């Protein structure tokens, strides 16, 4: 009996030990770790243990990872959760399991496989290892087994442009071809490819719908409900790019991003009062746009973006942050600014609405981070981009919209004039769903195809015949109307040359609900700002003469000295019978800034704490424009500096981890230098 009791006691103890160990991360490890390098990314796959509620941590090193001693924070790269090989977004939407394709020849990954895609940050050889953490006790099994959860052979990596991976394609009933892609990104800021999140590898879905044949324009439909749903109603002969804005905790980001402390896998984040608001979603949008313009059979200069409601804000925000990639933006009932409401989930995604945390977007005028609530305000962004290469923007809002509110409450239309943003912006009696609309969709929607990234356009402001939107009270002002709704220009008349610029503008008929409005005009006055200028770029201090002609007779003229920034003519007389507007640079032979670079002994780059000193020895006094670009070509900061003959010193402080180009443009020289801020 004693022996029997002893046996049972021993068996019970063993069972307890087994059960306890079964809940510990020390028991779990992955096997069959493999790595494939492709287009600037390393695709790691492995076989998962047959348990759930686990987290998989990835480590990277320039030497073989052979011991748990090497599993350190300096080697840590990021993590993925259970089912990392599964396309969870598509599986949820279609109620069927879908697994990622990383290589078309291999087909979808298996359900028991894990996946991590790491973006390469250096031209080096790296080793990788994968460990397992049990989430119920947060314990990590750091046991390393070469050839099982640790690579025995290094991956030779090079910095390249990562490419989305085609998941599948099909021909729809109307002949449209749908291509489904996944774009992988991680938590690293790689050269030319910024971080997409703050945790590690994640795959982001988007679809491309090809209508018709041949090269055509590209429409971007900002709509976060389902990236796989047909988007064939935008056009009949074009390509439509439909991105997604979805996180694994089933929230969206308002097409922006989130706090760098935010957990995208958790449904219970705290209200943040510290941190940096990272525009991760816009980083992904920017990279997707670049890829689409380069790789799809589209006209890369004819890219248009549109959205409704908060998706309309997303379209506008994308246009503000990707001014060099989008030709025109159109929003339907978009909020023109957003801020987290007190107690809302957005406070747990961005920050408490009583604090104004910094973002990862730099104000080029101050070289300081833009605060979050200013970044989310299109009035501020129009000021920020006042001198920039902005796309044409337009939209329509309603005075009875109680969802986003009446936008003139924030003096939106006044701001459009003050910032000379241009575009055409309508309002009527609609509510957020469109009931009560007085304008038809065709009356408010821009004629997209007339706009191009490489083509200038005139931006109107303070038009004397605009309807009155009121003072912010929805009952005040005209019931319907538009900013710049009466104004237009002839596309064929616009010339943008090195020494001259010309465009013919006119007062057009104004329609409401398909009928000619009772208020029509023969003339008006308006300010005109030249936007997206391609060749007409006078140097600092050069004289510009301008004139306005009606039927060949000069009715206005003047001249001014150019000191940088956008060029604006004030109070231009515009007629229904047309006004021919011209500008020319006096004594111009080229109209361009000098192409000559300074001799090597006249320009030096000197390292200083947290930056560089640009030392220039100039042969004469000059005004220069200093632009700082990242390696993707995005403008980080810009300023005008008065320089004196002889030695001049310009400090440039770190705009962030990475490699940048400083472009100095003056009347006597044009100089570019590379600045390395890699940590």
C-alpha positions, -999 to 999 in steps of 0.1 A, spaced: 0 0 0 28 24 9 45 16 -24 13 23 -43 8 56 -24 43 66 -32 38 58 -69 6 79 -70 22 108 -52 52 107 -76 28 105 -106 8 134 -94 39 156 -89 51 148 -124 17 157 -138 17 190 -119 52 197 -132 42 189 -167 11 211 -166 30 240 -151 57 236 -178 31 234 -205 21 270 -197 56 283 -197 75 298 -227 105 277 -218 88 247 -234 80 263 -268 104 268 -297 101 271 -334 117 248 -359 127 249 -395 137 286 -396 144 296 -432 153 330 -448 148 343 -483 161 378 -494 140 396 -520 138 433 -531 154 448 -500 135 425 -475 143 392 -457 113 368 -456 117 346 -425 95 315 -422 94 287 -396 72 260 -382 52 271 -351 46 250 -320 11 236 -319 0 260 -292 -17 295 -292 -15 327 -272 22 330 -282 44 359 -294 74 354 -316 104 376 -312 130 381 -339 167 388 -333 193 399 -358 231 398 -356 262 401 -378 275 370 -361 260 335 -357 234 334 -329 244 303 -310 236 310 -274 209 326 -253 236 351 -242 232 367 -276 195 372 -272 198 408 -261 179 441 -266 206 453 -290 199 423 -312 161 425 -309 143 434 -341 106 431 -335 78 406 -330 47 389 -346 18 372 -330 0 339 -336 -11 332 -371 15 355 -387 12 336 -420 -25 342 -421 -41 371 -439 -64 379 -410 -80 409 -426 -91 391 -457 -101 360 -437 -124 380 -415 -140 399 -444 -147 368 -464 -152 343 -435 -127 320 -450 -90 313 -442 -65 329 -465 -27 326 -460 -1 350 -474 19 343 -506 55 354 -503 66 336 -535 42 329 -563 60 296 -572 55 283 -536 18 292 -533 2 303 -499 20 296 -467 8 268 -444 -14 273 -414 14 261 -390 40 284 -404 52 317 -390 63 347 -410 84 378 -404 95 402 -431 124 424 -421 134 454 -442 172 456 -449 189 487 -434 225 480 -445 245 462 -472 256 435 -448 253 398 -439 230 390 -410 220 360 -390 185 357 -375 169 338 -346 133 333 -334 123 329 -298 88 322 -283 71 341 -255 40 328 -237 16 356 -232 -1 342 -201 31 346 -181 53 368 -204 81 343 -203 105 339 -232 123 307 -241 157 319 -252 170 284 -260 190 285 -293 193 255 -316 214 261 -347 195 252 -379 162 250 -360 153 284 -345 186 301 -355 201 304 -390 234 286 -395 240 306 -427 240 344 -430 217 363 -453 235 386 -477 214 418 -477 214 449 -498 194 481 -495 168 480 -523 132 493 -528 109 467 -512 81 455 -535 45 445 -527 38 408 -534 9 398 -556 -15 375 -538 -40 367 -565 -57 382 -596 -91 376 -612 -112 390 -640 -145 405 -628 -178 402 -646 -174 436 -664 -139 427 -676 -121 446 -649 -90 428 -637 -85 429 -599 -50 424 -585 -46 418 -548 -13 428 -532 3 428 -497 29 454 -488 51 443 -459 67 468 -435 82 468 -400 93 490 -372 126 502 -389 133 534 -407 153 520 -436 169 543 -462 141 553 -485 116 531 -468 103 543 -435 87 523 -406 51 512 -412 45 504 -375 61 503 -340 62 466 -333 76 445 -362 66 428 -394 30 433 -407 14 428 -441 -9 455 -454 -35 447 -481 -44 468 -511 -60 461 -545 -56 475 -580 -85 474 -604 -75 478 -641 -103 491 -663 -97 492 -700 -64 487 -717 -32 507 -723 -17 534 -701 -42 555 -682 -46 577 -652 -45 563 -616 -73 569 -591 -68 563 -554 -100 554 -537 -96 561 -499 -122 538 -484 -114 517 -453 -143 493 -453 -130 465 -476 -98 468 -498 -110 438 -519 -144 452 -528 -149 463 -564 -141 499 -572 -152 500 -608 -175 531 -606 -148 557 -605 -139 556 -641 -143 535 -673 -107 535 -686 -83 538 -658 -66 520 -629 -80 523 -593 -58 518 -563 -77 508 -532 -56 509 -500 -66 497 -466 -65 513 -431 -70 484 -406 -51 473 -375 -51 439 -359 -71 452 -329 -97 461 -355 -93 498 -353 -84 522 -381 -59 551 -379 -80 578 -397 -54 574 -424 -28 590 -401 -10 567 -377 -7 565 -340 14 572 -308 47 554 -308 37 537 -275 4 524 -290 -1 486 -291 -18 477 -324 -27 442 -310 -44 455 -278 -79 467 -273 -71 484 -240 -44 510 -246 -41 538 -221 -48 575 -227 -14 588 -238 1 620 -224 36 614 -237 52 601 -269 54 610 -306 25 607 -330 40 587 -359 24 590 -393 29 553 -401 -2 550 -423 10 579 -445 45 563 -447 28 533 -462 6 553 -485 36 572 -498 55 540 -505 25 524 -522 20 555 -544 56 554 -555 54 518 -563 22 522 -583 35 552 -603 66 533 -612 53 498 -618 17 499 -630 7 507 -665 -4 542 -656 5 578 -664 26 586 -634 17 623 -636 -20 618 -635 -27 605 -600 -60 615 -583 -73 607 -548 -108 609 -534 -128 599 -503 -159 605 -484 -163 616 -447 -133 605 -427 -120 589 -458 -122 623 -474 -100 636 -447 -76 607 -455 -75 618 -491 -68 654 -482 -42 644 -456 -25 621 -481 -24 650 -506 -9 674 -480 19 649 -471 25 636 -507 24 668 -527 48 655 -553 28 623 -560 -8 635 -564 -22 658 -591 -57 664 -576 -77 657 -545 -115 656 -540 -133 652 -507 -170 646 -501 -182 659 -467 -147 656 -452 -138 671 -418 -112 697 -424 -97 692 -390 -98 664 -364 -91 662 -327 -96 633 -303 -128 638 -283 -125 636 -245 -129 600 -235 -128 586 -270 -107 557 -283 -87 582 -303 -71 595 -271 -59 559 -266 -45 559 -301 -30 594 -304 -31 613 -271 -52 631 -245 -69 660 -262 -56 684 -236 -20 678 -247 -5 686 -281 22 660 -286 49 663 -313 46 643 -346 73 629 -369 65 656 -395 89 685 -395 78 721 -402 103 732 -429 99 768 -417 112 761 -382 128 727 -385 107 717 -355 81 688 -352 46 698 -361 22 694 -330 -4 667 -336 -35 689 -335 -20 713 -360 -9 684 -383 -45 672 -383 -58 707 -393 -60 714 -430 -60 751 -424 -25 748 -408 -13 724 -435 -23 749 -462 -1 774 -444 27 749 -440 26 741 -478 21 778 -488 52 778 -509 52 742 -518 43 721 -548 7 715 -538 -19 694 -557 -53 709 -568 -78 703 -540 -116 706 -540 -146 693 -521 -182 697 -510 -196 701 -475 -231 706 -461 -246 732 -438 -268 705 -422 -240 680 -416 -241 673 -378 -215 645 -381 -185 665 -390 -202 698 -384 -205 729 -406 -169 735 -417 -173 773 -418 -176 771 -380 -138 768 -383 -136 796 -409 -125 770 -435 -134 791 -465 -117 822 -450 -86 801 -445 -86 789 -481 -84 825 -492 -58 835 -467 -35 806 -476 -42 810 -513 -47 773 -515 -69 776 -546 -92 747 -556 -130 749 -558 -149 743 -526 -187 739 -526 -214 739 -499 -251 734 -499 -279 722 -475 -269 685 -475 -265 665 -443 -236 640 -439 -254 613 -458 -261 636 -488 -298 642 -481 -307 678 -490 -280 682 -516 -285 710 -541 -255 704 -563 -252 673 -584 -220 651 -580 -209 662 -615 -211 699 -605 -188 696 -575 -164 669 -588 -133 682 -605 -124 674 -641 -96 653 -629 -78 647 -662 -69 683 -667 -46 682 -637 -11 666 -638 18 665 -613 41 681 -639 16 708 -649 11 742 -633 -23 758 -625 -36 791 -612 -49 791 -576 -76 818 -571 -83 836 -538 -105 864 -526 -127 862 -557 -151 892 -555 -182 872 -567 -179 842 -544 -211 834 -526 -211 841 -489 -206 810 -467 -215 830 -436 -197 836 -403 -199 800 -390 -235 797 -381 -252 773 -405 -282 796 -407 -260 825 -417 -248 833 -453 -259 819 -486 -277 785 -485 -254 772 -513 -223 784 -531 -187 779 -537 -152 794 -533 -139 800 -568 -169 784 -583 -173 811 -610 -136 810 -621 -118 788 -646 -89 789 -671 -81 775 -705 -58 746 -703 -43 751 -737 -34 787 -729 -11 779 -700 26 783 -708 52 778 -681 86 787 -695 120 797 -681 115 834 -686 77 838 -689 44 824 -677 10 830 -692 -26 818 -687 -61 828 -699 -87 830 -671 -124 837 -674 -157 839 -655 -178 808 -662 -215 799 -658 -225 786 -624 -249 757 -622 -269 743 -593 -289 711 -596 -284 710 -633 -298 745 -639 -281 778 -645 -281 797 -612 -299 830 -612 -267 849 -602 -244 852 -632 -215 877 -637 -195 893 -665 -164 901 -644 -147 900 -611 -114 905 -593 -93 878 -578 -58 871 -565 -40 845 -585 -11 824 -572 10 803 -595 9 767 -583 30 738 -593 53 759 -614 77 738 -635 100 762 -653 91 797 -644 115 800 -614 130 835 -610 161 839 -589 163 859 -557 162 897 -564 151 894 -600 124 918 -614 92 904 -627 68 923 -649 32 913 -653 2 924 -674 -35 916 -679 -51 920 -713 -87 919 -725 -93 914 -762 -57 925 -768 -59 957 -748 -38 960 -716 -60 968 -686 -36 961 -657 2 959 -653 29 961 -628 63 948 -616 79 935 -584 111 921 -570 111 883 -563 123 873 -529 113 836 -529 81 816 -524 49 813 -543 42 841 -568 9 859 -563 -8 886 -584 -33 907 -564 -67 920 -575 -65 907 -611 -95 917 -633 -111 886 -648 -138 888 -675 -164 864 -689 -149 874 -723 -115 862 -709 -84 878 -694 -49 870 -708 -25 871 -679 13 872 -685 44 874 -664 80 877 -675 114 879 -658 132 911 -668 166 907 -686 160 870 -686 180 847 -708 176 814 -690 152 822 -662 168 793 -642 191 793 -612 227 788 -621 237 752 -629 273 758 -619 286 742 -587 311 758 -565 348 747 -567 357 721 -540 378 746 -521 348 769 -517 324 745 -501 331 724 -470 309 702 -447 321 703 -411 307 679 -385 294 696 -353 275 681 -323 241 668 -337 247 680 -372 269 697 -397 281 732 -406 279 740 -443 308 765 -450 306 784 -483 330 809 -498 309 829 -522 322 852 -549 294 877 -544 264 885 -522 235 862 -529 202 849 -516 201 811 -514 174 786 -508 184 757 -486 163 726 -490 168 694 -470 155 662 -486 154 626 -474 166 599 -498 131 593 -511 130 629 -523 106 642 -497 112 678 -486 120 679 -449 128 716 -445 133 747 -465 145 782 -458 158 814 -475 191 827 -463 209 860 -472 245 853 -479 274 878 -481 305 877 -503 332 856 -487 328 830 -460 294 820 -448 284 792 -423 251 774 -422 243 750 -394 221 720 -403 209 699 -373 198 663 -375 162 659 -388 162 623 -378 180 590 -383 190 586 -419 208 600 -449 197 634 -463 206 657 -492 211 694 -487 204 714 -519 216 750 -519 203 771 -548 214 807 -555 217 830 -584 253 822 -589 255 785 -580 235 753 -574 251 729 -549 241 696 -534 258 677 -505 249 645 -488 246 645 -450 247 612 -430 228 612 -398 227 574 -394 230 564 -358 
